[in-house]
Amino acid sequence: MKRTLTTALTLLFGTLPLFAQEIDAATVQDNLNYVWTIIAACLVFFMQAGFALVETGFTRAKNAVNIIMKNVMDVSAGGLAFFLIGFGLMFGTSAGGWIGTDGFLLGEIGDYSTEWSYTFFFFQAVFAATAATIVSGAVAERTAFNSYLIFSVLITAFIYPVFGSWAWGSLFNGSGWLEGLGFIDFAGSTVVHSVGGWAALAGAMVVGPRAGKYIDGKPQLIKGHSLPLAALGVFILWLGWFGFNAGSTTTGDTSIALIALNTFLAAGAGATAAMVITWITNGKPDGAVTLNGVLAGLVGITAGCANLSPGFAIITGAIAGVLVHYSMKLLEKKVDDAVGAVSVHGVCGAWGTLAAGLFDMGGFSLEVVGVQLIGIGAAFAWTFPVSYILFKVISAVLPLRVTEQLEEMGLDIHEHDAEAYPEFTPSAGIG
């Protein structure tokens, strides 16, 4: 590559200036890694818009501003919390493989003060915001904004980084016990999505169901106000996921090709399978479930996107699409998850992590599958009880949910003194 580049520059400019003579393949590759990782991080950041639109579309118009505010603060306050505390816990020098002991800003700067540390932090910070945002949708329409904001900061500063250090610590300065076992979770089916999903489950259980969700113990359908908004959000997430998965190489080379293809195929398979299963069971293809099928396929392939063949990526995504449908129906009997976040992220994240072991291109191994199951179990054992306790503590200090009267009014008016659609009224069909 060096000879080819030098020859081309010589033909163009004659005698080369000194800086051009010193260009080599390693420098080009290093710069490309920086550029690719930052572009991928920007794509993951853009996923925040996707989550905001999905959650807004799947919920009622009177809570749209509240949804947007939560998503904005997940990445804003959550990103600051990850900078101040979470990054050091997740990627600092590990204490026995359990937790990082460095701080990013407040601790020992050391190796953090390099251009790569800035790049890597940016990429990981938008991942942390994703985990927080998953919780937002599950507890939507009845949770007090100040209480939610406290938990959003806690998950990005503490809950997510601790498990992340177990599985991904060696990506920077740490070394986690799970990755030491050989745990496969390339881009975060469990690290990001199941952690977010299990925290969402805890929150939904503690905050309780929305008013009118259950009548005589039977769940009632509470329709979202805009399926087009939700669909736009899903397409944005699908686009951003190419940065989420392929960007996790943090290397601009040919390895991103298989990852991008697997991501695309699994999402399509998830949507198709979800559509077919609702068509069979309900007599008509369900739009909302199909959209969640896209997300289920994406979550499912995230762990194994780099080590599955395209055929197995399709199988993984298709199973996730069926799984999300039945998981949502089963969970709805007891827990009110406003957008299906627990099923999409928690359940399908666990499935995707298992699939990464079952369908590994290196060959099936009971030992590998066993490690995957340990990682899945560890994520739940850490995230759910800690999140449940924190939600309970927050509820004891501050009201976690608003009153039924305020819920009926809508969180936008009560919490933010604003309306998303001031020119419309509930009687006009958008309330």
DRENLO-236884 format. One record per residue (C-alpha): residue number from 1; residue in three letters; x, y, z. Coordinates in nm, 4 decimals. Layout:
% DRENLO-236884
{rec NUM,ALA,{X,Y,Z}}
...
% end
This chain:
% DRENLO-236884
{rec 1,MET,{0.0000,0.0000,0.0000}}
{rec 2,LYS,{0.2869,0.2369,0.0845}}
{rec 3,ARG,{0.4509,0.1818,-0.2549}}
{rec 4,THR,{0.1246,0.2309,-0.4424}}
{rec 5,LEU,{0.0419,0.5507,-0.2551}}
{rec 6,THR,{0.3928,0.6882,-0.3042}}
{rec 7,THR,{0.3866,0.6087,-0.6755}}
{rec 8,ALA,{0.0491,0.7803,-0.7202}}
{rec 9,LEU,{0.1652,1.0926,-0.5401}}
{rec 10,THR,{0.4884,1.1003,-0.7423}}
{rec 11,LEU,{0.2961,1.0886,-1.0688}}
{rec 12,LEU,{0.0770,1.3759,-0.9518}}
{rec 13,PHE,{0.3325,1.6038,-0.7895}}
{rec 14,GLY,{0.6773,1.4937,-0.9101}}
{rec 15,THR,{0.9291,1.4968,-0.6234}}
{rec 16,LEU,{0.7390,1.4265,-0.3040}}
{rec 17,PRO,{0.7451,1.6634,-0.0063}}
{rec 18,LEU,{0.8857,1.5128,0.3120}}
{rec 19,PHE,{0.5455,1.4635,0.4806}}
{rec 20,ALA,{0.4170,1.2592,0.1856}}
{rec 21,GLN,{0.7226,1.0367,0.1820}}
{rec 22,GLU,{0.6579,0.9441,0.5429}}
{rec 23,ILE,{0.2997,0.8274,0.4864}}
{rec 24,ASP,{0.2701,0.4549,0.5498}}
{rec 25,ALA,{-0.0054,0.1984,0.5725}}
{rec 26,ALA,{-0.0026,0.1899,0.9528}}
{rec 27,THR,{-0.0649,0.5645,0.9769}}
{rec 28,VAL,{-0.3458,0.5505,0.7244}}
{rec 29,GLN,{-0.5072,0.2573,0.9064}}
{rec 30,ASP,{-0.4742,0.4275,1.2437}}
{rec 31,ASN,{-0.6411,0.7432,1.1182}}
{rec 32,LEU,{-0.9126,0.5384,0.9505}}
{rec 33,ASN,{-0.9847,0.3645,1.2808}}
{rec 34,TYR,{-1.0421,0.7002,1.4473}}
{rec 35,VAL,{-1.2669,0.8259,1.1700}}
{rec 36,TRP,{-1.4710,0.5063,1.1492}}
{rec 37,THR,{-1.5224,0.4847,1.5256}}
{rec 38,ILE,{-1.6363,0.8463,1.5525}}
{rec 39,ILE,{-1.8739,0.8106,1.2546}}
{rec 40,ALA,{-2.0157,0.4946,1.4126}}
{rec 41,ALA,{-2.0568,0.6769,1.7451}}
{rec 42,CYS,{-2.2512,0.9508,1.5660}}
{rec 43,LEU,{-2.4806,0.6844,1.4174}}
{rec 44,VAL,{-2.5380,0.5382,1.7644}}
{rec 45,PHE,{-2.6057,0.8867,1.8986}}
{rec 46,PHE,{-2.8659,0.9317,1.6243}}
{rec 47,MET,{-3.0397,0.6207,1.7616}}
{rec 48,GLN,{-3.1505,0.8401,2.0508}}
{rec 49,ALA,{-3.3815,1.0143,1.8037}}
{rec 50,GLY,{-3.5105,0.6746,1.6971}}
{rec 51,PHE,{-3.5893,0.5710,2.0522}}
{rec 52,ALA,{-3.7613,0.9036,2.1153}}
{rec 53,LEU,{-3.9878,0.8600,1.8125}}
{rec 54,VAL,{-4.0647,0.4934,1.8819}}
{rec 55,GLU,{-4.1613,0.5644,2.2409}}
{rec 56,THR,{-4.3591,0.8748,2.1453}}
{rec 57,GLY,{-4.5497,0.6943,1.8717}}
{rec 58,PHE,{-4.6316,0.3940,2.0886}}
{rec 59,THR,{-4.7718,0.6133,2.3688}}
{rec 60,ARG,{-5.0425,0.8788,2.3893}}
{rec 61,ALA,{-5.0056,1.2350,2.2607}}
{rec 62,LYS,{-5.0568,1.3883,2.6053}}
{rec 63,ASN,{-4.7220,1.2392,2.7134}}
{rec 64,ALA,{-4.5136,1.3157,2.4029}}
{rec 65,VAL,{-4.3173,1.6064,2.5501}}
{rec 66,ASN,{-4.2356,1.3995,2.8577}}
{rec 67,ILE,{-4.1011,1.1172,2.6385}}
{rec 68,ILE,{-3.8845,1.3597,2.4429}}
{rec 69,MET,{-3.7503,1.5194,2.7625}}
{rec 70,LYS,{-3.6541,1.1813,2.9069}}
{rec 71,ASN,{-3.4690,1.0811,2.5924}}
{rec 72,VAL,{-3.2855,1.4131,2.5770}}
{rec 73,MET,{-3.1752,1.3806,2.9385}}
{rec 74,ASP,{-3.0761,1.0137,2.9061}}
{rec 75,VAL,{-2.7983,1.1143,2.6695}}
{rec 76,SER,{-2.7284,1.4537,2.8311}}
{rec 77,ALA,{-2.7208,1.3939,3.2079}}
{rec 78,GLY,{-2.6479,1.0256,3.1525}}
{rec 79,GLY,{-2.3497,1.1077,2.9328}}
{rec 80,LEU,{-2.2095,1.3385,3.1995}}
{rec 81,ALA,{-2.2585,1.0719,3.4679}}
{rec 82,PHE,{-2.0776,0.8178,3.2504}}
{rec 83,PHE,{-1.7915,1.0649,3.2013}}
{rec 84,LEU,{-1.7583,1.1468,3.5704}}
{rec 85,ILE,{-1.8063,0.7990,3.7158}}
{rec 86,GLY,{-1.9220,0.5226,3.4824}}
{rec 87,PHE,{-1.6358,0.5079,3.2331}}
{rec 88,GLY,{-1.3761,0.4554,3.5047}}
{rec 89,LEU,{-1.5859,0.1830,3.6681}}
{rec 90,MET,{-1.6342,0.0072,3.3356}}
{rec 91,PHE,{-1.2935,0.0375,3.1719}}
{rec 92,GLY,{-1.0508,0.1344,3.4462}}
{rec 93,THR,{-0.7847,-0.0964,3.5846}}
{rec 94,SER,{-0.9850,-0.3893,3.7153}}
{rec 95,ALA,{-1.0081,-0.4998,4.0765}}
{rec 96,GLY,{-1.0129,-0.8788,4.0431}}
{rec 97,GLY,{-1.2194,-0.8673,3.7249}}
{rec 98,TRP,{-1.5190,-0.7143,3.9021}}
{rec 99,ILE,{-1.4968,-0.3377,3.8724}}
{rec 100,GLY,{-1.2688,-0.0656,3.7394}}
{rec 101,THR,{-1.0895,0.1384,4.0021}}
{rec 102,ASP,{-0.9910,0.4428,3.7960}}
{rec 103,GLY,{-1.1883,0.7569,3.7335}}
{rec 104,PHE,{-1.2104,0.9331,3.3994}}
{rec 105,LEU,{-1.2231,1.2921,3.5149}}
{rec 106,LEU,{-1.2025,1.2749,3.8938}}
{rec 107,GLY,{-0.9590,0.9851,3.9275}}
{rec 108,GLU,{-0.6184,0.9141,3.7821}}
{rec 109,ILE,{-0.6041,1.0623,3.4335}}
{rec 110,GLY,{-0.3019,0.8632,3.3174}}
{rec 111,ASP,{-0.3722,0.6737,2.9960}}
{rec 112,TYR,{-0.7061,0.8470,2.9568}}
{rec 113,SER,{-0.5497,1.1690,2.8270}}
{rec 114,THR,{-0.4956,1.0495,2.4713}}
{rec 115,GLU,{-0.6834,1.0996,2.1463}}
{rec 116,TRP,{-0.7902,0.7358,2.1436}}
{rec 117,SER,{-0.9345,0.7634,2.4937}}
{rec 118,TYR,{-1.1483,1.0560,2.3776}}
{rec 119,THR,{-1.2666,0.8585,2.0758}}
{rec 120,PHE,{-1.3337,0.5422,2.2730}}
{rec 121,PHE,{-1.5151,0.7308,2.5488}}
{rec 122,PHE,{-1.7461,0.8987,2.2966}}
{rec 123,PHE,{-1.8340,0.5627,2.1415}}
{rec 124,GLN,{-1.9001,0.4000,2.4787}}
{rec 125,ALA,{-2.0955,0.6966,2.6182}}
{rec 126,VAL,{-2.3625,0.6719,2.3503}}
{rec 127,PHE,{-2.3924,0.3005,2.4293}}
{rec 128,ALA,{-2.4523,0.3844,2.7947}}
{rec 129,ALA,{-2.7259,0.6301,2.6951}}
{rec 130,THR,{-2.8931,0.3540,2.4954}}
{rec 131,ALA,{-2.9175,0.1301,2.8015}}
{rec 132,ALA,{-3.0814,0.4123,2.9977}}
{rec 133,THR,{-3.3305,0.4973,2.7245}}
{rec 134,ILE,{-3.4644,0.1414,2.7162}}
{rec 135,VAL,{-3.6053,0.2003,3.0653}}
{rec 136,SER,{-3.7818,0.5169,2.9548}}
{rec 137,GLY,{-4.0328,0.3428,2.7297}}
{rec 138,ALA,{-4.1327,0.0693,2.9716}}
{rec 139,VAL,{-4.2290,0.3122,3.2503}}
{rec 140,ALA,{-4.3803,0.5744,3.0212}}
{rec 141,GLU,{-4.7010,0.7708,3.0882}}
{rec 142,ARG,{-4.7110,0.7451,3.4677}}
{rec 143,THR,{-4.3607,0.8091,3.6060}}
{rec 144,ALA,{-4.2595,1.1377,3.7690}}
{rec 145,PHE,{-3.9883,1.3096,3.5652}}
{rec 146,ASN,{-3.7571,1.3929,3.8569}}
{rec 147,SER,{-3.7660,1.0348,3.9848}}
{rec 148,TYR,{-3.6953,0.8948,3.6407}}
{rec 149,LEU,{-3.4046,1.1349,3.5933}}
{rec 150,ILE,{-3.2415,1.0090,3.9138}}
{rec 151,PHE,{-3.2572,0.6500,3.7915}}
{rec 152,SER,{-3.1295,0.7481,3.4459}}
{rec 153,VAL,{-2.8171,0.8938,3.6051}}
{rec 154,LEU,{-2.7726,0.5901,3.8317}}
{rec 155,ILE,{-2.7926,0.3355,3.5508}}
{rec 156,THR,{-2.5320,0.5166,3.3397}}
{rec 157,ALA,{-2.3038,0.5922,3.6345}}
{rec 158,PHE,{-2.3231,0.2578,3.8126}}
{rec 159,ILE,{-2.5532,-0.0268,3.7011}}
{rec 160,TYR,{-2.4530,-0.0476,3.3359}}
{rec 161,PRO,{-2.0784,0.0167,3.3910}}
{rec 162,VAL,{-2.0396,-0.2574,3.6520}}
{rec 163,PHE,{-2.1775,-0.5297,3.4287}}
{rec 164,GLY,{-1.9991,-0.3770,3.1320}}
{rec 165,SER,{-1.6688,-0.4097,3.3163}}
{rec 166,TRP,{-1.7324,-0.7845,3.3573}}
{rec 167,ALA,{-1.7870,-0.8395,2.9869}}
{rec 168,TRP,{-1.5906,-0.5644,2.8074}}
{rec 169,GLY,{-1.3324,-0.4265,3.0516}}
{rec 170,SER,{-1.0322,-0.5343,2.8451}}
{rec 171,LEU,{-1.1425,-0.3172,2.5536}}
{rec 172,PHE,{-0.9568,-0.0412,2.7385}}
{rec 173,ASN,{-0.7654,-0.0778,3.0679}}
{rec 174,GLY,{-0.9715,-0.3372,3.2542}}
{rec 175,SER,{-1.0216,-0.7141,3.2539}}
{rec 176,GLY,{-1.3605,-0.8617,3.3413}}
{rec 177,TRP,{-1.4273,-1.2055,3.4825}}
{rec 178,LEU,{-1.6934,-1.2859,3.2210}}
{rec 179,GLU,{-1.4728,-1.2060,2.9249}}
{rec 180,GLY,{-1.2055,-1.4167,3.0930}}
{rec 181,LEU,{-1.4399,-1.7137,3.0585}}
{rec 182,GLY,{-1.4793,-1.6458,2.6864}}
{rec 183,PHE,{-1.8199,-1.4745,2.6974}}
{rec 184,ILE,{-1.9358,-1.3684,2.3487}}
{rec 185,ASP,{-2.1269,-1.0424,2.3260}}
{rec 186,PHE,{-1.9649,-0.8495,2.0455}}
{rec 187,ALA,{-2.1844,-0.5377,2.0472}}
{rec 188,GLY,{-2.4096,-0.5767,2.3501}}
{rec 189,SER,{-2.7186,-0.7988,2.3230}}
{rec 190,THR,{-2.6722,-0.8553,2.6948}}
{rec 191,VAL,{-2.4311,-0.5805,2.8017}}
{rec 192,VAL,{-2.6531,-0.3027,2.6652}}
{rec 193,HIS,{-2.9938,-0.4437,2.5770}}
{rec 194,SER,{-3.0631,-0.7056,2.8424}}
{rec 195,VAL,{-2.9223,-0.4771,3.1107}}
{rec 196,GLY,{-3.1592,-0.2042,2.9907}}
{rec 197,GLY,{-3.4439,-0.4535,2.9580}}
{rec 198,TRP,{-3.4078,-0.6003,3.3068}}
{rec 199,ALA,{-3.3834,-0.2517,3.4578}}
{rec 200,ALA,{-3.6992,-0.1642,3.2638}}
{rec 201,LEU,{-3.8747,-0.4697,3.4066}}
{rec 202,ALA,{-3.7847,-0.3634,3.7601}}
{rec 203,GLY,{-3.9086,-0.0110,3.6957}}
{rec 204,ALA,{-4.2372,-0.1228,3.5427}}
{rec 205,MET,{-4.3033,-0.3546,3.8363}}
{rec 206,VAL,{-4.2290,-0.0908,4.1000}}
{rec 207,VAL,{-4.4125,0.1976,3.9335}}
{rec 208,GLY,{-4.7170,-0.0175,3.8582}}
{rec 209,PRO,{-4.9547,-0.0207,3.5599}}
{rec 210,ARG,{-5.1114,0.2770,3.3900}}
{rec 211,ALA,{-5.4638,0.3689,3.4944}}
{rec 212,GLY,{-5.7130,0.1614,3.2983}}
{rec 213,LYS,{-5.4601,-0.0969,3.1832}}
{rec 214,TYR,{-5.6252,-0.3792,3.3760}}
{rec 215,ILE,{-5.9986,-0.4308,3.4189}}
{rec 216,ASP,{-6.0956,-0.7285,3.6342}}
{rec 217,GLY,{-5.7360,-0.8465,3.5997}}
{rec 218,LYS,{-5.7457,-0.8527,3.2190}}
{rec 219,PRO,{-5.5044,-0.6324,3.0223}}
{rec 220,GLN,{-5.6613,-0.3686,2.8010}}
{rec 221,LEU,{-5.5144,-0.2261,2.4823}}
{rec 222,ILE,{-5.3927,0.1324,2.5226}}
{rec 223,LYS,{-5.3164,0.2480,2.1718}}
{rec 224,GLY,{-5.0257,0.4727,2.0873}}
{rec 225,HIS,{-5.1131,0.7939,1.9079}}
{rec 226,SER,{-4.8898,0.7682,1.5989}}
{rec 227,LEU,{-4.7725,0.4515,1.4292}}
{rec 228,PRO,{-4.6028,0.6611,1.1553}}
{rec 229,LEU,{-4.3831,0.8273,1.4200}}
{rec 230,ALA,{-4.2986,0.4858,1.5630}}
{rec 231,ALA,{-4.2152,0.3528,1.2150}}
{rec 232,LEU,{-3.9843,0.6475,1.1458}}
{rec 233,GLY,{-3.8144,0.5802,1.4778}}
{rec 234,VAL,{-3.7632,0.2151,1.3873}}
{rec 235,PHE,{-3.6025,0.3060,1.0546}}
{rec 236,ILE,{-3.3713,0.5510,1.2328}}
{rec 237,LEU,{-3.2776,0.2807,1.4821}}
{rec 238,TRP,{-3.2152,0.0323,1.2015}}
{rec 239,LEU,{-2.9786,0.2807,1.0361}}
{rec 240,GLY,{-2.8056,0.3618,1.3640}}
{rec 241,TRP,{-2.7606,-0.0062,1.4399}}
{rec 242,PHE,{-2.5043,-0.0376,1.1604}}
{rec 243,GLY,{-2.2908,0.1961,1.3693}}
{rec 244,PHE,{-2.3842,0.0097,1.6859}}
{rec 245,ASN,{-2.2731,-0.3301,1.5552}}
{rec 246,ALA,{-2.0156,-0.2632,1.2837}}
{rec 247,GLY,{-1.8715,0.0266,1.4809}}
{rec 248,SER,{-1.7907,-0.2089,1.7662}}
{rec 249,THR,{-1.4884,-0.3252,1.5682}}
{rec 250,THR,{-1.3435,0.0248,1.6352}}
{rec 251,THR,{-1.1401,-0.0611,1.3271}}
{rec 252,GLY,{-1.2004,0.0610,0.9752}}
{rec 253,ASP,{-1.1328,-0.2571,0.7828}}
{rec 254,THR,{-1.3128,-0.5312,0.5896}}
{rec 255,SER,{-1.4447,-0.7005,0.9051}}
{rec 256,ILE,{-1.7368,-0.4583,0.9077}}
{rec 257,ALA,{-1.8825,-0.6151,0.5908}}
{rec 258,LEU,{-2.0132,-0.9354,0.7502}}
{rec 259,ILE,{-2.1341,-0.7474,1.0570}}
{rec 260,ALA,{-2.3326,-0.4963,0.8509}}
{rec 261,LEU,{-2.4864,-0.7732,0.6385}}
{rec 262,ASN,{-2.5845,-0.9807,0.9417}}
{rec 263,THR,{-2.7397,-0.6732,1.1028}}
{rec 264,PHE,{-2.9469,-0.6023,0.7928}}
{rec 265,LEU,{-3.0628,-0.9617,0.7446}}
{rec 266,ALA,{-3.1539,-1.0265,1.1076}}
{rec 267,ALA,{-3.3704,-0.7147,1.1245}}
{rec 268,GLY,{-3.5547,-0.8133,0.8088}}
{rec 269,ALA,{-3.6059,-1.1655,0.9379}}
{rec 270,GLY,{-3.7343,-1.0355,1.2707}}
{rec 271,ALA,{-3.9884,-0.8096,1.1011}}
{rec 272,THR,{-4.1038,-1.0810,0.8608}}
{rec 273,ALA,{-4.1420,-1.3437,1.1318}}
{rec 274,ALA,{-4.3303,-1.1039,1.3607}}
{rec 275,MET,{-4.5642,-1.0067,1.0785}}
{rec 276,VAL,{-4.6328,-1.3685,0.9825}}
{rec 277,ILE,{-4.6983,-1.4835,1.3384}}
{rec 278,THR,{-4.9470,-1.2022,1.4023}}
{rec 279,TRP,{-5.1130,-1.2722,1.0674}}
{rec 280,ILE,{-5.1552,-1.6358,1.1672}}
{rec 281,THR,{-5.2684,-1.5749,1.5240}}
{rec 282,ASN,{-5.4769,-1.2590,1.4762}}
{rec 283,GLY,{-5.5978,-1.2955,1.1195}}
{rec 284,LYS,{-5.4258,-0.9719,1.0133}}
{rec 285,PRO,{-5.0645,-0.8529,1.0113}}
{rec 286,ASP,{-5.0048,-0.6251,1.3099}}
{rec 287,GLY,{-4.8090,-0.3065,1.2376}}
{rec 288,ALA,{-4.6895,-0.2363,1.5915}}
{rec 289,VAL,{-4.5691,-0.5919,1.6496}}
{rec 290,THR,{-4.3958,-0.5940,1.3110}}
{rec 291,LEU,{-4.2064,-0.2791,1.4068}}
{rec 292,ASN,{-4.1012,-0.4396,1.7326}}
{rec 293,GLY,{-4.0003,-0.7427,1.5253}}
{rec 294,VAL,{-3.7435,-0.5267,1.3454}}
{rec 295,LEU,{-3.6001,-0.4178,1.6797}}
{rec 296,ALA,{-3.6121,-0.7740,1.8139}}
{rec 297,GLY,{-3.4070,-0.8957,1.5185}}
{rec 298,LEU,{-3.1563,-0.6152,1.5683}}
{rec 299,VAL,{-3.1206,-0.6833,1.9397}}
{rec 300,GLY,{-3.0927,-1.0564,1.8720}}
{rec 301,ILE,{-2.8040,-1.0283,1.6258}}
{rec 302,THR,{-2.6060,-0.7732,1.8274}}
{rec 303,ALA,{-2.4134,-1.0310,2.0312}}
{rec 304,GLY,{-2.3227,-1.2613,1.7417}}
{rec 305,CYS,{-2.3040,-1.0179,1.4512}}
{rec 306,ALA,{-1.9308,-1.0846,1.4073}}
{rec 307,ASN,{-1.9271,-1.4626,1.4572}}
{rec 308,LEU,{-2.2417,-1.5891,1.2829}}
{rec 309,SER,{-2.2873,-1.6709,0.9169}}
{rec 310,PRO,{-2.5574,-1.4786,0.7269}}
{rec 311,GLY,{-2.7825,-1.7842,0.7288}}
{rec 312,PHE,{-2.7691,-1.8130,1.1055}}
{rec 313,ALA,{-2.8168,-1.4369,1.1354}}
{rec 314,ILE,{-3.1495,-1.4822,0.9546}}
{rec 315,ILE,{-3.2468,-1.7685,1.1858}}
{rec 316,THR,{-3.1496,-1.5640,1.4932}}
{rec 317,GLY,{-3.3531,-1.2664,1.3787}}
{rec 318,ALA,{-3.6557,-1.4758,1.2813}}
{rec 319,ILE,{-3.6683,-1.6516,1.6170}}
{rec 320,ALA,{-3.6390,-1.3119,1.7887}}
{rec 321,GLY,{-3.9360,-1.1872,1.5837}}
{rec 322,VAL,{-4.1531,-1.4751,1.7003}}
{rec 323,LEU,{-4.0195,-1.4563,2.0534}}
{rec 324,VAL,{-4.0995,-1.0881,2.0960}}
{rec 325,HIS,{-4.4646,-1.1462,2.0016}}
{rec 326,TYR,{-4.5237,-1.4208,2.2559}}
{rec 327,SER,{-4.3113,-1.2537,2.5220}}
{rec 328,MET,{-4.5137,-0.9326,2.4981}}
{rec 329,LYS,{-4.8427,-1.1226,2.5258}}
{rec 330,LEU,{-4.7210,-1.3229,2.8246}}
{rec 331,LEU,{-4.5643,-1.0307,3.0086}}
{rec 332,GLU,{-4.8679,-0.8086,2.9540}}
{rec 333,LYS,{-5.0748,-1.0351,3.1770}}
{rec 334,LYS,{-4.8898,-0.9085,3.4831}}
{rec 335,VAL,{-4.6660,-0.6130,3.3906}}
{rec 336,ASP,{-4.7558,-0.2967,3.2014}}
{rec 337,ASP,{-4.4691,-0.2255,2.9625}}
{rec 338,ALA,{-4.5907,0.0669,2.7523}}
{rec 339,VAL,{-4.3730,-0.0042,2.4457}}
{rec 340,GLY,{-4.2655,-0.3688,2.4791}}
{rec 341,ALA,{-3.9133,-0.2730,2.5875}}
{rec 342,VAL,{-3.8643,-0.5672,2.8251}}
{rec 343,SER,{-3.9496,-0.8200,2.5551}}
{rec 344,VAL,{-3.7550,-0.6477,2.2775}}
{rec 345,HIS,{-3.4417,-0.5746,2.4755}}
{rec 346,GLY,{-3.4386,-0.8018,2.7792}}
{rec 347,VAL,{-3.5785,-1.1256,2.6358}}
{rec 348,CYS,{-3.4452,-1.0928,2.2808}}
{rec 349,GLY,{-3.1121,-0.9727,2.4162}}
{rec 350,ALA,{-3.0846,-1.2941,2.6170}}
{rec 351,TRP,{-3.1853,-1.4994,2.3118}}
{rec 352,GLY,{-2.9296,-1.3242,2.0918}}
{rec 353,THR,{-2.6539,-1.3881,2.3440}}
{rec 354,LEU,{-2.7423,-1.7568,2.3540}}
{rec 355,ALA,{-2.7600,-1.7687,1.9729}}
{rec 356,ALA,{-2.4065,-1.6290,1.9521}}
{rec 357,GLY,{-2.2904,-1.9472,2.1254}}
{rec 358,LEU,{-2.5293,-2.1912,1.9577}}
{rec 359,PHE,{-2.4519,-2.0802,1.6013}}
{rec 360,ASP,{-2.0859,-1.9818,1.6402}}
{rec 361,MET,{-1.8969,-2.0224,1.3117}}
{rec 362,GLY,{-1.6190,-2.1798,1.5130}}
{rec 363,GLY,{-1.8464,-2.4769,1.5802}}
{rec 364,PHE,{-2.0964,-2.5784,1.8459}}
{rec 365,SER,{-1.9562,-2.6273,2.1940}}
{rec 366,LEU,{-2.1389,-2.7021,2.5158}}
{rec 367,GLU,{-1.8682,-2.5146,2.7020}}
{rec 368,VAL,{-1.9271,-2.1987,2.4966}}
{rec 369,VAL,{-2.3048,-2.2280,2.5375}}
{rec 370,GLY,{-2.2542,-2.2730,2.9104}}
{rec 371,VAL,{-2.0509,-1.9535,2.9331}}
{rec 372,GLN,{-2.3218,-1.7698,2.7393}}
{rec 373,LEU,{-2.5834,-1.8893,2.9875}}
{rec 374,ILE,{-2.3652,-1.7756,3.2769}}
{rec 375,GLY,{-2.3398,-1.4295,3.1205}}
{rec 376,ILE,{-2.7158,-1.4112,3.0623}}
{rec 377,GLY,{-2.7841,-1.5143,3.4205}}
{rec 378,ALA,{-2.5243,-1.2770,3.5626}}
{rec 379,ALA,{-2.6808,-0.9833,3.3774}}
{rec 380,PHE,{-3.0210,-1.0560,3.5282}}
{rec 381,ALA,{-2.8851,-1.1379,3.8748}}
{rec 382,TRP,{-2.7012,-0.8059,3.8861}}
{rec 383,THR,{-2.9337,-0.5689,3.7051}}
{rec 384,PHE,{-3.2838,-0.6648,3.8128}}
{rec 385,PRO,{-3.2440,-0.6707,4.1945}}
{rec 386,VAL,{-3.0201,-0.3623,4.2043}}
{rec 387,SER,{-3.2618,-0.1702,3.9801}}
{rec 388,TYR,{-3.5614,-0.2896,4.1805}}
{rec 389,ILE,{-3.4032,-0.1731,4.5058}}
{rec 390,LEU,{-3.3066,0.1640,4.3590}}
{rec 391,PHE,{-3.6564,0.2207,4.2225}}
{rec 392,LYS,{-3.7975,0.1330,4.5663}}
{rec 393,VAL,{-3.5598,0.3732,4.7387}}
{rec 394,ILE,{-3.6441,0.6515,4.4942}}
{rec 395,SER,{-4.0128,0.5814,4.5495}}
{rec 396,ALA,{-3.9672,0.6095,4.9254}}
{rec 397,VAL,{-3.7904,0.9459,4.8968}}
{rec 398,LEU,{-3.9830,1.1003,4.6068}}
{rec 399,PRO,{-4.3111,1.0059,4.4446}}
{rec 400,LEU,{-4.2117,0.7617,4.1695}}
{rec 401,ARG,{-4.5392,0.7905,3.9871}}
{rec 402,VAL,{-4.7888,1.0675,3.9453}}
{rec 403,THR,{-5.1427,1.0502,4.0771}}
{rec 404,GLU,{-5.4233,0.9017,3.8671}}
{rec 405,GLN,{-5.5696,1.2489,3.8163}}
{rec 406,LEU,{-5.2405,1.3860,3.6829}}
{rec 407,GLU,{-5.1945,1.0757,3.4713}}
{rec 408,GLU,{-5.5338,1.1352,3.3158}}
{rec 409,MET,{-5.4401,1.4969,3.2448}}
{rec 410,GLY,{-5.1135,1.3889,3.0838}}
{rec 411,LEU,{-4.7552,1.4307,3.1941}}
{rec 412,ASP,{-4.6844,1.7036,2.9403}}
{rec 413,ILE,{-4.9052,1.9592,3.1122}}
{rec 414,HIS,{-4.8225,1.8572,3.4685}}
{rec 415,GLU,{-4.4481,1.7964,3.4369}}
{rec 416,HIS,{-4.3488,2.0414,3.1625}}
{rec 417,ASP,{-4.6339,2.2888,3.1203}}
{rec 418,ALA,{-4.6352,2.2145,2.7487}}
{rec 419,GLU,{-4.8309,2.0318,2.4802}}
{rec 420,ALA,{-4.6838,1.8456,2.1850}}
{rec 421,TYR,{-4.9867,1.9244,1.9678}}
{rec 422,PRO,{-5.1442,2.2429,2.1076}}
{rec 423,GLU,{-5.3695,2.2896,1.8052}}
{rec 424,PHE,{-5.5371,1.9536,1.8601}}
{rec 425,THR,{-5.7609,1.8308,2.1413}}
{rec 426,PRO,{-5.8453,1.4797,2.2656}}
{rec 427,SER,{-6.1873,1.5101,2.1059}}
{rec 428,ALA,{-6.0172,1.5540,1.7703}}
{rec 429,GLY,{-5.8663,1.2099,1.8063}}
{rec 430,ILE,{-5.5098,1.2791,1.9088}}
{rec 431,GLY,{-5.5283,1.2879,2.2870}}
% end
